[in-house]
Amino acid sequence: MKKILLIIILIIPFLSVKMIAQCNDNQFEILCSTFSGEWAEEISWSIINNEGNTIFSFSGFETENNTEYNDIVCLESGCYVFEANDSYGDGWNEAYVDISSEENSIDFNQNNSTIELESGSISYTLFNVNDSNCVFYGLGCTDENANNYSDIAFIDNNSCVYDDCEENMYQLQIETYTGNWGEEMSWEIHDTNSWETQGTPLTSFTGTISQQTITTQICIENGCYLIEGIDTFGDGWNQGSVTVSFNKNGDTFSETFSFNEGYYGYFDFEVAQKSCEWEIPGCTNQDAYNYNEFATIDDGSCILADFFDFDKIEREFILYMPENLEENAPLVFVLHGYTGSAIDIMNYSSMNTIADENGFAVCYPQGIEDNFGNTFFNVGYAFQENETVNDVGFIVSLAEYLQSTYSLSTTNTFATGMSNGGDMSYMLACQASNTFRAIAPVAGAIFEDIYNSCNPVNPIPVFETHGTNDDVTLFEGDPDNNDGWGVYLDIPSTIDYFVNQNNLTTMNVENLPDINDNDGSTIESYIYSSTETTNEVWLYKVINGGHDWPGAYGNMDVNISEEIWKFFSLMSLSNAIHTNESVQNFPKLIKTIDLLGRQNTQNRLQLYIYDDGSVEKKISSIVIK
């Protein structure tokens, strides 16, 4: 799966025109003039009030470089903070924001009202509107190890105060640099007791923002200490690091730790003591997906590949079977993205945990390498014209093998996947509906050739999750193949197609709770249903969301793995009912044509022709060039 270097914080869609605000009598009109600079898509900013609520946000994601954009913001009297963000972490590259008011109501406590982010990924500027005596409560000490830690502060003002250590203890300074992927980075510091008993660490850190430096300090005794570094994506800390140091009575120590690959790194250091031997549990089998080179004790956690011969190719997969799984339990296929792997998506999707809680088996097939050396599932990308591997045949045959070998349900078998894995899920919906009951692509798309030939035996329920700012699989589609992947439908047209295929007549729209207001995105839920069928089509439209698996990274308002299983569970059928029988009373769509008998034209008036001879006129929003 491609990793996209993109951090979006508290963003609301922005129009590159002057916005005329209608302010109330108790509000002041504030003019914010943004010059987008050389890398407009990297910049964003927000105005946050004293309660921590975002009043207004600007995103340069879809703006032009070196262009000015004007917005009028209505603010009441009080304290505010201007939060400047750069997604790449190298400052704003000549961008800036001028803030002014005709009423002269703004006080920045500085010489001018031009805000720039000279370097890094984030900065804060305090100001007040018509209230010079207000106090901004979001400013304070954000280190939980400090005496004066403030649980309402989110801007550290270097005011943290720490206890002096006792005579026999050392004050350990800890400096963390979050590197290029701060949200993937975390660490824990243990002494021998907390490590051996698997107890609470002495202190810990979980990153949220890239290119940041965070400092803290704790008091420690003479002894041995271990730093367990964790990277959730499995590619190391990407320039991130931890530096620990102390200086007491001439006894000094300073060392920086980091690791460049894998999920874990272990670093030990001693304070006024000889080195200790650490026992580190983990997988010691070098053939396992999760081999831990630091492990000294095998803890039985090794994940080994299973193999399946198909079309003269030995294919790999991971099968997870919860303990005491019932006969005819559902089977869920989880497909990784382009360049990704079975173990990666197993880890970040946490689908095994969902399987334990709900009683289903999970299969993670491994794609083979293309001519560029990248792992993939073959959906016919434009740059892979010479690839001939039959992944539909492989996955269908593997499903039949697992159903037979492990007594899994032949009725309730499902597919989900990220990016390329989502694209593959659509291909399975079109070409393998006898095997798969429903699909749930995440950041997926249906490509033109697959769409043109899509003729499923059974109408199939679909649940798509997609970010409106996804810059890999575009929400608006790619009708001209500008990005090189090939021509694929926009998401609204994709949803329309499967809604029509399933003869759904009712749409329910809901804004899901914005549980995490720091992820820069919200979710609109669209659920299509009908009293004539149990099939449904869902769309989770992630407003300002990127190329993400919500709950793992990107949007954090939902755990999309849980939502996917909820959808599959609702779409499940009795094992006594074959999928064909469940829809036997509903005609199947054979093809769509316009009034002149042409298929796949841009004419919005379409004739839907069904296998029972019926014809239905519909206005279609599907446009394929």
ABEGO torsion letter per residue (X at the ends): XBBBBBBBBGBBBBBBBBBBBBBBAABBBBBBBBBAEABAAABBBBBBBAAGBBABBBBAAABBBGBBBBBBBBBBBEBBBBBBBBAAGAEAGGBBBBBBBAAGABBAGBABABBBBABEABBBBBBBBGBAABBBAABEBABAABAABBAABABBAGABBBBBBBAABBBBBBBBBAEABAAABBBBBBBAAAAAAGBBBABBBBBABBGBBBBBBBBBBBEBBBBBBBBAAGAEAGGBBBBBBBBBGGBBBBBBBBBABEABBBBBBBBGBBBBBBBBBEBABAABAABBAABABBAGABBBBBBBBBGGBBBBBBBBBBBGBBBGBBBBBBBBBBGBBAAAAAAAAGAAAAAAAAGBBBBBBBBBBBAAGBBBBBAGBAAAAABABBAAAAAAAAAAAAAAAAGBBAABBBBBEBEAAAAAAAAAAAAAAAABABBBBBGBBBBAAAAAABBBABBBBBBBBBBAABAABBAAEBAAGAAGAEBBBBAAAAAAAAAAAAGBABBBBBBBBBABAAAGBBBBBBBBBBAABABBBBBBBBBGBBBBBBGABEBAABBAAAAAAAAAAAABBBAABBAAAAAAABBBBABBBBAAGBBGBABABBBBBBAAGBBBBBBBABBBX
